[in-house]
Amino acid sequence: MTWVKIVARRNSSDEMAEIIERVVGDIIDELIEKYYSDKVDQYVEYEELLVRIANEISRIVFKGKATPAEIESYLYKLREKRGYAKLILSYLIGKTLELREEVEGYTAISDKA
């Protein structure tokens, strides 16, 4: 991968994290605090989680071909239905954490008996 592509990917990731935080960050924070605080604090950087959520939205909703503006528009529409937004975002957070655990072999302390 060339330096230009690496920088472009990083800028895109930063932009996506910023969009997610700005539009639905309060909902994500509420969900993390209520359901996922142990896993997010231990295993995942918050910005990484936001980028992965944006990537999943792009992949699932837009078949992998979404611009940041399209994702932002989708999130604003999603936000209008807060209960639905919580359900979808909770699913995406859980999926992201589950994939992370599978890849890196993490197990939450509370999961150990």
Biotite code that builds the C-alpha atoms (Angstrom):
import biotite.structure as struc

atoms = struc.array([
    struc.Atom([0.000, 0.000, 0.000], chain_id="A", res_id=1, res_name="MET", atom_name="CA", element="C"),
    struc.Atom([1.423, 3.362, -0.941], chain_id="A", res_id=2, res_name="THR", atom_name="CA", element="C"),
    struc.Atom([1.894, 6.229, 1.459], chain_id="A", res_id=3, res_name="TRP", atom_name="CA", element="C"),
    struc.Atom([-0.848, 8.250, -0.294], chain_id="A", res_id=4, res_name="VAL", atom_name="CA", element="C"),
    struc.Atom([-3.371, 5.418, 0.178], chain_id="A", res_id=5, res_name="LYS", atom_name="CA", element="C"),
    struc.Atom([-2.429, 5.027, 3.837], chain_id="A", res_id=6, res_name="ILE", atom_name="CA", element="C"),
    struc.Atom([-2.882, 8.755, 4.489], chain_id="A", res_id=7, res_name="VAL", atom_name="CA", element="C"),
    struc.Atom([-6.162, 8.805, 2.531], chain_id="A", res_id=8, res_name="ALA", atom_name="CA", element="C"),
    struc.Atom([-7.499, 5.829, 4.500], chain_id="A", res_id=9, res_name="ARG", atom_name="CA", element="C"),
    struc.Atom([-6.525, 7.457, 7.802], chain_id="A", res_id=10, res_name="ARG", atom_name="CA", element="C"),
    struc.Atom([-8.176, 10.762, 6.853], chain_id="A", res_id=11, res_name="ASN", atom_name="CA", element="C"),
    struc.Atom([-11.298, 8.874, 5.775], chain_id="A", res_id=12, res_name="SER", atom_name="CA", element="C"),
    struc.Atom([-11.332, 6.923, 9.047], chain_id="A", res_id=13, res_name="SER", atom_name="CA", element="C"),
    struc.Atom([-10.942, 10.113, 11.069], chain_id="A", res_id=14, res_name="ASP", atom_name="CA", element="C"),
    struc.Atom([-13.769, 11.738, 9.110], chain_id="A", res_id=15, res_name="GLU", atom_name="CA", element="C"),
    struc.Atom([-16.052, 8.742, 9.625], chain_id="A", res_id=16, res_name="MET", atom_name="CA", element="C"),
    struc.Atom([-15.343, 8.631, 13.364], chain_id="A", res_id=17, res_name="ALA", atom_name="CA", element="C"),
    struc.Atom([-16.095, 12.357, 13.586], chain_id="A", res_id=18, res_name="GLU", atom_name="CA", element="C"),
    struc.Atom([-19.402, 11.957, 11.726], chain_id="A", res_id=19, res_name="ILE", atom_name="CA", element="C"),
    struc.Atom([-20.528, 9.046, 13.888], chain_id="A", res_id=20, res_name="ILE", atom_name="CA", element="C"),
    struc.Atom([-19.560, 10.915, 17.077], chain_id="A", res_id=21, res_name="GLU", atom_name="CA", element="C"),
    struc.Atom([-21.309, 14.115, 16.002], chain_id="A", res_id=22, res_name="ARG", atom_name="CA", element="C"),
    struc.Atom([-24.571, 12.530, 14.843], chain_id="A", res_id=23, res_name="VAL", atom_name="CA", element="C"),
    struc.Atom([-25.142, 9.566, 17.178], chain_id="A", res_id=24, res_name="VAL", atom_name="CA", element="C"),
    struc.Atom([-22.307, 9.767, 19.699], chain_id="A", res_id=25, res_name="GLY", atom_name="CA", element="C"),
    struc.Atom([-24.672, 10.405, 22.586], chain_id="A", res_id=26, res_name="ASP", atom_name="CA", element="C"),
    struc.Atom([-26.652, 7.263, 21.770], chain_id="A", res_id=27, res_name="ILE", atom_name="CA", element="C"),
    struc.Atom([-23.474, 5.200, 21.444], chain_id="A", res_id=28, res_name="ILE", atom_name="CA", element="C"),
    struc.Atom([-22.157, 6.545, 24.740], chain_id="A", res_id=29, res_name="ASP", atom_name="CA", element="C"),
    struc.Atom([-25.430, 5.623, 26.455], chain_id="A", res_id=30, res_name="GLU", atom_name="CA", element="C"),
    struc.Atom([-25.329, 2.086, 25.035], chain_id="A", res_id=31, res_name="LEU", atom_name="CA", element="C"),
    struc.Atom([-21.690, 1.575, 25.971], chain_id="A", res_id=32, res_name="ILE", atom_name="CA", element="C"),
    struc.Atom([-22.272, 2.798, 29.496], chain_id="A", res_id=33, res_name="GLU", atom_name="CA", element="C"),
    struc.Atom([-25.317, 0.565, 29.933], chain_id="A", res_id=34, res_name="LYS", atom_name="CA", element="C"),
    struc.Atom([-24.235, -2.652, 28.179], chain_id="A", res_id=35, res_name="TYR", atom_name="CA", element="C"),
    struc.Atom([-20.637, -2.691, 26.972], chain_id="A", res_id=36, res_name="TYR", atom_name="CA", element="C"),
    struc.Atom([-18.501, -0.591, 29.316], chain_id="A", res_id=37, res_name="SER", atom_name="CA", element="C"),
    struc.Atom([-16.311, -3.482, 30.446], chain_id="A", res_id=38, res_name="ASP", atom_name="CA", element="C"),
    struc.Atom([-15.463, -4.563, 26.908], chain_id="A", res_id=39, res_name="LYS", atom_name="CA", element="C"),
    struc.Atom([-14.994, -1.132, 25.381], chain_id="A", res_id=40, res_name="VAL", atom_name="CA", element="C"),
    struc.Atom([-12.791, 0.098, 28.211], chain_id="A", res_id=41, res_name="ASP", atom_name="CA", element="C"),
    struc.Atom([-10.588, -2.978, 28.117], chain_id="A", res_id=42, res_name="GLN", atom_name="CA", element="C"),
    struc.Atom([-10.408, -3.993, 24.498], chain_id="A", res_id=43, res_name="TYR", atom_name="CA", element="C"),
    struc.Atom([-11.340, -1.308, 22.035], chain_id="A", res_id=44, res_name="VAL", atom_name="CA", element="C"),
    struc.Atom([-10.372, 2.271, 21.519], chain_id="A", res_id=45, res_name="GLU", atom_name="CA", element="C"),
    struc.Atom([-13.460, 4.414, 21.173], chain_id="A", res_id=46, res_name="TYR", atom_name="CA", element="C"),
    struc.Atom([-12.428, 5.908, 17.822], chain_id="A", res_id=47, res_name="GLU", atom_name="CA", element="C"),
    struc.Atom([-11.769, 2.438, 16.430], chain_id="A", res_id=48, res_name="GLU", atom_name="CA", element="C"),
    struc.Atom([-15.276, 1.411, 17.467], chain_id="A", res_id=49, res_name="LEU", atom_name="CA", element="C"),
    struc.Atom([-16.772, 4.420, 15.682], chain_id="A", res_id=50, res_name="LEU", atom_name="CA", element="C"),
    struc.Atom([-14.866, 3.636, 12.482], chain_id="A", res_id=51, res_name="VAL", atom_name="CA", element="C"),
    struc.Atom([-15.973, 0.008, 12.580], chain_id="A", res_id=52, res_name="ARG", atom_name="CA", element="C"),
    struc.Atom([-19.597, 1.073, 13.041], chain_id="A", res_id=53, res_name="ILE", atom_name="CA", element="C"),
    struc.Atom([-19.291, 3.356, 10.001], chain_id="A", res_id=54, res_name="ALA", atom_name="CA", element="C"),
    struc.Atom([-17.726, 0.536, 7.991], chain_id="A", res_id=55, res_name="ASN", atom_name="CA", element="C"),
    struc.Atom([-20.539, -1.846, 8.922], chain_id="A", res_id=56, res_name="GLU", atom_name="CA", element="C"),
    struc.Atom([-23.181, 0.725, 7.979], chain_id="A", res_id=57, res_name="ILE", atom_name="CA", element="C"),
    struc.Atom([-21.437, 1.238, 4.656], chain_id="A", res_id=58, res_name="SER", atom_name="CA", element="C"),
    struc.Atom([-21.201, -2.502, 4.052], chain_id="A", res_id=59, res_name="ARG", atom_name="CA", element="C"),
    struc.Atom([-24.722, -3.446, 5.147], chain_id="A", res_id=60, res_name="ILE", atom_name="CA", element="C"),
    struc.Atom([-26.791, -0.441, 4.075], chain_id="A", res_id=61, res_name="VAL", atom_name="CA", element="C"),
    struc.Atom([-24.853, 0.740, 1.036], chain_id="A", res_id=62, res_name="PHE", atom_name="CA", element="C"),
    struc.Atom([-23.243, -2.526, -0.104], chain_id="A", res_id=63, res_name="LYS", atom_name="CA", element="C"),
    struc.Atom([-19.790, -1.117, 0.663], chain_id="A", res_id=64, res_name="GLY", atom_name="CA", element="C"),
    struc.Atom([-20.037, 1.932, -1.561], chain_id="A", res_id=65, res_name="LYS", atom_name="CA", element="C"),
    struc.Atom([-21.022, 4.796, 0.714], chain_id="A", res_id=66, res_name="ALA", atom_name="CA", element="C"),
    struc.Atom([-19.607, 8.267, 0.865], chain_id="A", res_id=67, res_name="THR", atom_name="CA", element="C"),
    struc.Atom([-19.230, 9.982, 4.216], chain_id="A", res_id=68, res_name="PRO", atom_name="CA", element="C"),
    struc.Atom([-22.140, 12.265, 3.253], chain_id="A", res_id=69, res_name="ALA", atom_name="CA", element="C"),
    struc.Atom([-24.399, 9.260, 2.599], chain_id="A", res_id=70, res_name="GLU", atom_name="CA", element="C"),
    struc.Atom([-23.536, 7.702, 5.943], chain_id="A", res_id=71, res_name="ILE", atom_name="CA", element="C"),
    struc.Atom([-24.133, 11.015, 7.692], chain_id="A", res_id=72, res_name="GLU", atom_name="CA", element="C"),
    struc.Atom([-27.534, 11.368, 6.027], chain_id="A", res_id=73, res_name="SER", atom_name="CA", element="C"),
    struc.Atom([-28.445, 7.799, 6.996], chain_id="A", res_id=74, res_name="TYR", atom_name="CA", element="C"),
    struc.Atom([-27.453, 8.460, 10.611], chain_id="A", res_id=75, res_name="LEU", atom_name="CA", element="C"),
    struc.Atom([-29.579, 11.607, 10.807], chain_id="A", res_id=76, res_name="TYR", atom_name="CA", element="C"),
    struc.Atom([-32.580, 9.648, 9.515], chain_id="A", res_id=77, res_name="LYS", atom_name="CA", element="C"),
    struc.Atom([-31.819, 6.826, 11.943], chain_id="A", res_id=78, res_name="LEU", atom_name="CA", element="C"),
    struc.Atom([-31.563, 9.290, 14.820], chain_id="A", res_id=79, res_name="ARG", atom_name="CA", element="C"),
    struc.Atom([-35.133, 10.440, 14.209], chain_id="A", res_id=80, res_name="GLU", atom_name="CA", element="C"),
    struc.Atom([-36.284, 7.013, 15.442], chain_id="A", res_id=81, res_name="LYS", atom_name="CA", element="C"),
    struc.Atom([-34.278, 6.833, 18.662], chain_id="A", res_id=82, res_name="ARG", atom_name="CA", element="C"),
    struc.Atom([-35.499, 3.387, 19.739], chain_id="A", res_id=83, res_name="GLY", atom_name="CA", element="C"),
    struc.Atom([-34.664, 1.927, 16.352], chain_id="A", res_id=84, res_name="TYR", atom_name="CA", element="C"),
    struc.Atom([-31.315, 3.743, 16.392], chain_id="A", res_id=85, res_name="ALA", atom_name="CA", element="C"),
    struc.Atom([-30.467, 2.203, 19.768], chain_id="A", res_id=86, res_name="LYS", atom_name="CA", element="C"),
    struc.Atom([-31.335, -1.257, 18.498], chain_id="A", res_id=87, res_name="LEU", atom_name="CA", element="C"),
    struc.Atom([-29.212, -0.954, 15.345], chain_id="A", res_id=88, res_name="ILE", atom_name="CA", element="C"),
    struc.Atom([-26.276, 0.729, 17.056], chain_id="A", res_id=89, res_name="LEU", atom_name="CA", element="C"),
    struc.Atom([-26.321, -1.785, 19.905], chain_id="A", res_id=90, res_name="SER", atom_name="CA", element="C"),
    struc.Atom([-26.211, -4.594, 17.361], chain_id="A", res_id=91, res_name="TYR", atom_name="CA", element="C"),
    struc.Atom([-23.266, -2.965, 15.568], chain_id="A", res_id=92, res_name="LEU", atom_name="CA", element="C"),
    struc.Atom([-21.369, -2.370, 18.814], chain_id="A", res_id=93, res_name="ILE", atom_name="CA", element="C"),
    struc.Atom([-21.938, -5.949, 19.923], chain_id="A", res_id=94, res_name="GLY", atom_name="CA", element="C"),
    struc.Atom([-20.922, -7.324, 16.536], chain_id="A", res_id=95, res_name="LYS", atom_name="CA", element="C"),
    struc.Atom([-17.759, -5.231, 16.497], chain_id="A", res_id=96, res_name="THR", atom_name="CA", element="C"),
    struc.Atom([-16.781, -6.370, 19.989], chain_id="A", res_id=97, res_name="LEU", atom_name="CA", element="C"),
    struc.Atom([-17.564, -9.985, 19.194], chain_id="A", res_id=98, res_name="GLU", atom_name="CA", element="C"),
    struc.Atom([-15.415, -9.918, 16.051], chain_id="A", res_id=99, res_name="LEU", atom_name="CA", element="C"),
    struc.Atom([-12.620, -8.246, 17.954], chain_id="A", res_id=100, res_name="ARG", atom_name="CA", element="C"),
    struc.Atom([-12.735, -10.930, 20.647], chain_id="A", res_id=101, res_name="GLU", atom_name="CA", element="C"),
    struc.Atom([-12.657, -13.708, 18.043], chain_id="A", res_id=102, res_name="GLU", atom_name="CA", element="C"),
    struc.Atom([-9.731, -12.196, 16.182], chain_id="A", res_id=103, res_name="VAL", atom_name="CA", element="C"),
    struc.Atom([-7.625, -11.300, 19.182], chain_id="A", res_id=104, res_name="GLU", atom_name="CA", element="C"),
    struc.Atom([-8.782, -13.995, 21.587], chain_id="A", res_id=105, res_name="GLY", atom_name="CA", element="C"),
    struc.Atom([-10.089, -11.607, 24.218], chain_id="A", res_id=106, res_name="TYR", atom_name="CA", element="C"),
    struc.Atom([-12.415, -12.803, 26.924], chain_id="A", res_id=107, res_name="THR", atom_name="CA", element="C"),
    struc.Atom([-14.119, -10.386, 29.268], chain_id="A", res_id=108, res_name="ALA", atom_name="CA", element="C"),
    struc.Atom([-13.223, -10.807, 32.935], chain_id="A", res_id=109, res_name="ILE", atom_name="CA", element="C"),
    struc.Atom([-16.923, -11.288, 33.724], chain_id="A", res_id=110, res_name="SER", atom_name="CA", element="C"),
    struc.Atom([-17.035, -14.198, 31.239], chain_id="A", res_id=111, res_name="ASP", atom_name="CA", element="C"),
    struc.Atom([-14.458, -16.168, 33.229], chain_id="A", res_id=112, res_name="LYS", atom_name="CA", element="C"),
    struc.Atom([-15.926, -18.407, 35.902], chain_id="A", res_id=113, res_name="ALA", atom_name="CA", element="C"),
])
